[in-house]
Amino acid sequence: MKKTISIIGGGASAIILACELDRKKYSVSIFEKNNALGRKFLVAGDGGLNLTHSEEPKKFILKYTPHKFLDQAFLHFSNRDLIGWMHNLGVETFVGSSGRVFPKKGTKPIDVLKLMEEKLRKNNVKINFKHEWNGFSGSDELLFKTQTGTKKIKSNLVIFCLGGASWPVTGSKGDWLESFNQKGIRVNSFQASNCSFKIDWTKNIIKSIEGKALKNISISCGNKIHFGEVVITSFGLEGSGIYPLSPEIREGLRKNNEARISIDLKPQLSSKEIVERISQSNSKLSYTENIVKQLNLNKTQILLLKSKMSKSDFLDPLLFVNNLKNFELSISSLGPIEDAISTVGGIFLSEISEKFELKKIKNNFVIGEMLDYDAPTGGYLIQSCFSMGKFLADHLNELV
Ligand SMILES: Cc1cc2nc3c(=O)[nH]c(=O)nc-3n(C[C@H](O)[C@H](O)[C@H](O)COP(=O)(O)OP(=O)(O)OC[C@H]3O[C@@H](n4cnc5c(N)ncnc54)[C@H](O)[C@@H]3O)c2cc1C
């Protein structure tokens, strides 16, 4: 008789896992609380479905915090394998200018999801919608809230794919921590990642710079520096230029209740080059106009600098350069978890084996964003979910 596998949750990691489990060996069922699969996968595709990144695998894996737990899975199913998997599914991809990988123009996220659902059907996966997992019974059965009452399910293998806690409207609420806690499995409370970061702008400055972007800048926090672009909001800062610093910012907040970031507003030029350019004065222009022209600065950058510098400091080339290249800001908190792109927190990595099996509940596995790790935007989140799903499917296929 075939062994039974219950997959709880129907997001990115569950879908690839179920697509890849061997139907000759296993009878596979997905239990999803919504009446549709992959809601967060669709939300992720709102601004273009960033499936993975084209970076060299050796550098790619270092983007995860920590990365050791994912090494094997990523080696087994890397970004290149994901592109190949999508190709076999019928989804051609292209690499954008930032190195991010997207489905080719004209292919919508829902098209990708439909092709994956078709693959699930061909693989005989039974999908049970409106099944909300509520914990374990005394005899380790799975308890589900359904439209007709509580259902108990016993299965040979169980794979949890419940996701993180951001964007709860997609179904991933992270409200399952207590069910694992009760089994003695250590869980960490959720925190926002790849989110907005609070800066206490003064009223005067924010009214002039709200909504403006700072492009081609680098930001450092702790030991990490990241190059990119951020948007200034009334809440603070957000964007791909600051998201990868989420682990360092959270650490600063944890230790000191504030995280200090330093922005280099002109990373392409050294301090020496900047001083040289400033000294090439044009007598027809004011001092500020000359700086703007020589350094190609915009109004937002000048307003930010002036908000932190006295007039005499601004007029001093060395102090000006120092501020331009080390513009310091203090972050006082993380943005709301509901609006974050992802979360950290969930099941501690020390609770799972290298095959993602829970050490305290044999034959029960955990994959995807419900594990306590961090990854920046840029395709690294979906890639990690796909790597874990494919790795686990191949591991289980070899067991029987
Ligand atoms: C706005 C936004 C943009 C993003 N953009 C990108 C991007 O460009 N690139 C990228 O790589 N990643 C992106 N992500 C992140 C990516 O979508 C997630 O990391 C990924 O979907 C996580 O997959 P998962 O399978 O772990 O969980 P999810 O996809 O969250 O799936 C979990 C599933 O479990 C179900 N569930 C939860 N609790 C229960 C329960 N008790 N019983 C039954 N079912 C349950 C949920 O309804 C859900 O369907 C983005 C996310 C957001 C919110």
The ligand as a MOL file (V3000), in Angstrom:
LIG
                    3D

  0  0  0     0  0            999 V3000
M  V30 BEGIN CTAB
M  V30 COUNTS 53 58 0 0 0
M  V30 BEGIN ATOM
M  V30 1 C 4.2320 41.8280 -1.0420 0
M  V30 2 C 5.1530 40.6470 -1.1930 0
M  V30 3 C 6.0660 40.6050 -2.2270 0
M  V30 4 C 6.9550 39.5480 -2.3520 0
M  V30 5 N 7.8250 39.5280 -3.3820 0
M  V30 6 C 8.6870 38.5000 -3.5020 0
M  V30 7 C 9.5830 38.4470 -4.5990 0
M  V30 8 O 9.5520 39.3080 -5.4790 0
M  V30 9 N 10.4630 37.4240 -4.6780 0
M  V30 10 C 10.5150 36.4410 -3.7180 0
M  V30 11 O 11.3640 35.5440 -3.7980 0
M  V30 12 N 9.6380 36.4410 -2.6960 0
M  V30 13 C 8.7320 37.4340 -2.5770 0
M  V30 14 N 7.8480 37.4400 -1.5330 0
M  V30 15 C 7.9340 36.3690 -0.5050 0
M  V30 16 C 7.3470 35.0260 -0.9630 0
M  V30 17 O 6.0840 35.2340 -1.5390 0
M  V30 18 C 7.2460 34.1140 0.2580 0
M  V30 19 O 8.5030 34.0030 0.8840 0
M  V30 20 C 6.7740 32.7070 -0.1080 0
M  V30 21 O 5.4890 32.7660 -0.6990 0
M  V30 22 C 6.7020 31.8180 1.1230 0
M  V30 23 O 6.2570 30.5660 0.7310 0
M  V30 24 P 5.7400 29.5180 1.8140 0
M  V30 25 O 5.3290 28.3140 1.0600 0
M  V30 26 O 6.7260 29.3600 2.8880 0
M  V30 27 O 4.4710 30.2030 2.4890 0
M  V30 28 P 3.1920 30.9080 1.8570 0
M  V30 29 O 3.3640 31.1520 0.4090 0
M  V30 30 O 2.8990 32.0380 2.7310 0
M  V30 31 O 2.0790 29.7700 2.0050 0
M  V30 32 C 1.6050 29.3570 3.2600 0
M  V30 33 C 0.2160 28.7740 3.0590 0
M  V30 34 O -0.2120 28.1530 4.2580 0
M  V30 35 C -1.5750 28.4540 4.4730 0
M  V30 36 N -1.8520 28.3260 5.9010 0
M  V30 37 C -1.4010 29.1020 6.9070 0
M  V30 38 N -1.8610 28.6680 8.0930 0
M  V30 39 C -2.6110 27.5670 7.8220 0
M  V30 40 C -3.3440 26.6580 8.6360 0
M  V30 41 N -3.3980 26.7900 9.9710 0
M  V30 42 N -3.9990 25.6190 8.0440 0
M  V30 43 C -3.9480 25.4620 6.6850 0
M  V30 44 N -3.2880 26.3170 5.8630 0
M  V30 45 C -2.6080 27.3380 6.4230 0
M  V30 46 C -1.7310 29.8690 3.9710 0
M  V30 47 O -3.0660 30.1790 3.6610 0
M  V30 48 C -0.8220 29.8420 2.7260 0
M  V30 49 O -1.5170 29.4830 1.5760 0
M  V30 50 C 6.9250 38.4720 -1.4110 0
M  V30 51 C 5.9880 38.4900 -0.3810 0
M  V30 52 C 5.1010 39.5690 -0.2670 0
M  V30 53 C 4.1030 39.5730 0.8590 0
M  V30 END ATOM
M  V30 BEGIN BOND
M  V30 1 1 1 2
M  V30 2 1 2 3
M  V30 3 2 2 52
M  V30 4 2 3 4
M  V30 5 1 4 5
M  V30 6 1 4 50
M  V30 7 2 5 6
M  V30 8 1 6 7
M  V30 9 1 6 13
M  V30 10 2 7 8
M  V30 11 1 7 9
M  V30 12 1 9 10
M  V30 13 2 10 11
M  V30 14 1 10 12
M  V30 15 2 12 13
M  V30 16 1 13 14
M  V30 17 1 14 15
M  V30 18 1 14 50
M  V30 19 1 15 16
M  V30 20 1 16 17
M  V30 21 1 16 18
M  V30 22 1 18 19
M  V30 23 1 18 20
M  V30 24 1 20 21
M  V30 25 1 20 22
M  V30 26 1 22 23
M  V30 27 1 23 24
M  V30 28 2 24 25
M  V30 29 1 24 26
M  V30 30 1 24 27
M  V30 31 1 27 28
M  V30 32 2 28 29
M  V30 33 1 28 30
M  V30 34 1 28 31
M  V30 35 1 31 32
M  V30 36 1 32 33
M  V30 37 1 33 34
M  V30 38 1 33 48
M  V30 39 1 34 35
M  V30 40 1 35 36
M  V30 41 1 35 46
M  V30 42 1 36 37
M  V30 43 1 36 45
M  V30 44 2 37 38
M  V30 45 1 38 39
M  V30 46 1 39 40
M  V30 47 2 39 45
M  V30 48 1 40 41
M  V30 49 2 40 42
M  V30 50 1 42 43
M  V30 51 2 43 44
M  V30 52 1 44 45
M  V30 53 1 46 47
M  V30 54 1 46 48
M  V30 55 1 48 49
M  V30 56 2 50 51
M  V30 57 1 51 52
M  V30 58 1 52 53
M  V30 END BOND
M  V30 END CTAB
M  END
